[in-house]
Amino acid sequence: MTQRHIIRRVRGVDTSDGAGVKLKRVIGQPALDTLDPFLLLDEFRSDEAGDYIEGFPEHPHRGFETVTYMLAGRMRHKDNHGNTGDLGPGSVQWMTAGRGILHSEMPRQEEGLMWGFQLWVNLPAADKMTAPRYQDIDPSAIPVVHPATGVTARVIAGELAGVEGAVRGVATAPVYLDLSLEPHAAFDVPLPEGHAGFAYVFDGASAQVAGQELARGDLGAFSRIGDTVSLRAGDAATRLLIVAARPLDEPVARYGPFVMNTPEQIHEAIADFRAGKF
């Protein structure tokens, strides 16, 4: 086994998106614009309804995938292809926008905690104009494993302890793990060689990740060399995401909700959207 190390450490910045939803932008901000193939990571967490109640009204996407992971609260998804679905605590939606889709994500609550993540994953050039599709994953369908003493993992994508994750058939072969560590628990997380990835501590105390201490709200981006990442909790429990995927190493042309390979493709996406071709 070869241990990876952390090559960059960042904290999220306060911003808003949609119709004013307050959130922390961790990837997609000045300190970490992208982490190929990851384009954006947002954490939204508030028990103040005014911070999230207006939600994300209908908006377009083309050329990438959005991954919504809910920890608390409820959102309703709806799109222009006739799909609807509810996202509740512990659920995941992996949406491949492909050649184009219009969708909305609106709260199904008027009070209480709303907490979760949205991750954007780029698509390879060959798949950018594929047909849109969804993987809507109920919490009960996400495998839970205990790969070491004091360690519990929800395997959203990838493989851990011989168990395959709930999300499958994604071009970048992602790993997406939600790991809970009891005090002083330790574990070496296996990752595919060459995958780009990161750890994000989102609850509890700090954790030692690849030999560095990450506090709650810290993201540590990994080197691509190595096949394991060491984790160790301190005197208190902690919870973090470990996410990795195959980098594309392709040109990126990006304009708001459109991510393609050339400026000409972006102009085409805008024209198609305006012409109602999504």
N, C-alpha and C positions, 0 to 999 in steps of 0.2 A: 504494500500500500504506500502511496505517495501523498503526503499531506498538502493540501492547498494552503495558500495564505491570502490575506486581505490586501488588495491593491488600492482600494479607495473606501473612505468612510464618509458618509453624509447624513444630514438630518433633513427631514421634510420641512417645507416652507408653507406658511399659511396662504391659502388662496380660496377661490370659489369657482364653481363651474355649474353648468346647467342653468337653472333659474335662480342661482344664488346659493347653492348648497356649499356650506363651508367644509373644507377638507385640508389635509396635509398632502402636498405633492412631493413625493420622494424621488421618483424617476420622472424626467421631463421638466426639470428645473435647472437654473443656471449651473449649479454645482455638479449635476449629473444629468446631462441632456438625454442621453440614451445609454443603454447597455445591451448592445446587439445580442439577441433580437428583441429585447424589451424596450418599448417606446415610452411607457408611462406606468407609474405605480402611484395610486392615490389611496390614502386611508381616510375614511369618513367616520367620525365618532362624535356624537353629541346626544345629550338627553334634553336639549332645548329644541322644541319643534320648529322654531323660527329658523334654525340653522339648516333644516333639511326639507321642510314641508312643501316647498315649491318644486322639488324634484328635478328631473331631467326630461323636459318635454321633448316632443318628437325632433329628432336630429339625424343626419345621415352619417354613414361610414362606408369606406371602401378601402380594400387592400390590406387589411390586418384583422386580428382577432381581439375581442374583448372578453375578459374573464372577471366575472363578478363573484365574490365570495362573501357571504353574509355571516356575521357572527351574532348579531342581535337586530331585531326589527324586521319589518316586512316591506318589500317592494313589489310592484306589479309591472311586468314587462309586456309591451304590446308593440307590434310592428306592422308594416304595410303589406306583409305577405299573409296576414290573417292569423299570425301566431300570438298567443297570450300565455302568460305563466306567472305564478307567484314565487317569489324568492323569500324564504323564511330563514330563521336561524340555522346555520350549518349547511345551507344549500349552496350550490355552485351552478353558474351558467357559463358555459364556454361557447361563445358565439363567434362563428366565422363569418365576417361581413362579406368577404369575397368581392364580387363585382359591384355590390351596392345594396344597401338596405336603409330604411328609415325606421327608427324605433324610439320608444320612450321608456323611461324607468321612473315610476312615480310611487311615493310612499303609500302604504296601506295602513297608516297609523297617524294619529294626530297628537300623540304624546308618547313619552318613553324613549328609551335608548335606541338609536339607529347607529349601527357599527358594522363596518366591513371594508372590503378592498375592491378596487378595480385595477386590473393589470391589462396593458395593451401589449400584444405579441405580434411582431411583424410576420407577414407571409412571404415566402420566397416568390421571386418574379413569376415562376411557372404557375403559381396558385393564386395570384392576386385577383384574377377574373373568374375564379371558380364560383359555383352557385352558393349562396348563403346557406348556412346550416347551424343547428343548435345541438348542444348536449346539455340538457337540463337535468341536474343531478340532485336527487332528494338526499337529505342528510343520512338516511338509513342505508343508502347505496354506496357511501364512502367507507372503504375499509379502515378499520382501526387496528393497529398492531402495537406490540410492546417489544421493540427491538433490543432493549437493554433495561436493566433494573432502574426503575424510577423514570422511564421514558415512555411516553405515549405519543403515537403519531397517527394523524389522519392522512391517508394516502390519496390525495386528490388526483395526481397524475404521476406517471413513472412507476417505479417498483421499489419496494422496501421489504426486507425480511421475507422475500419470496412471494410477496403479495402484489398484484398489479393494481394500479390506481383506477379510480372510477372513470376518468376521462381518457379516451383512447383515439387513435387515428389522427393525431395532430402532426403537421408536417415537420415541426421543429423538435419532435420527440421530447416534450417537456417533462420535468420533474417538479411537482408542486406538493410540498409537505407542510402540514401544520403540526409542530412539535411542542409538546409540553414536557418540561423537565422539573422533577421534584428537587428539593435542595440537595446539592452536591452530586446530582446525577451527571453521568458522563456518557458520551456516545460519539463514535466516528460515523458520520453520515456518508454512505457511498454515493458518488456522483459519476456520471459517464465522463470519461476522459475527453477533454476538448470542449465540453459544454461551458458556456458562460453562465454565471449565476450570482446569487446574492443571499445573504441572511438579513432578515428584518425582525428586530425584537419589538413586539407590540403589546406585551402585557407582563406584569410582574416585575421582577428585578432584572438587573443586568445579567449578561451571560458571557462567558469566555467562548469566543468563536475564532477558530484558527489561531488561537494564541493571543487574540486581542479582546479587550473588554468592550462589549457593545451595550450601551444603556437602552432603556425603553425609548423607542423613536429613532434609533440609529439603524442605518443600513450599511452593511459591509459587502462590497463587491469582491468576488473571488478572482484569483488568477485562473487561467484556463488549464494550467498544468497541474496534474494530480488527480487522484480518484477518490479522495475522502476529505471531509471537513470535520475537524474536531470540535465538539461542543462540551461545555462543562458549566453547570449551574453553580452559583455561590451558596450563600447561607439561606437564600429564599428561592421559591419556585419561580420559573420564568416560562414564557411562551414565545415562540418565534416561527416565522416562515423561512423555509429553505426552498428556493426556486431556481431552476436552471433549465437551459434549453440549448439546442444546437445553434450557434451563431450563423448568420447568413453571409456575412462579408460581401454584401451587395450595396450598390448605391441606394441612397434613401432620399426621395423627394417628398416633402411633408408640408401639407397646408391644412391646418386645423384637423378635421375628421377624415382627411384623405391622406393615405400614405402609399406612394408608388415609387418607381425607380427613376423617373425622369420628369423634368418640369412639363414636358409636353403631355405626359400621362395625367399630371395634375390638372392641366387646362381641360383635358378631355373629361376628367371626372367632374369638374365644376359644370361643364357644358351639359353633360348627361344628367346631372342632378337638376339643373335648371329646366331641362327639357322633360323632366318627369320620367326618366328612363330607369330610375332605381326601383 
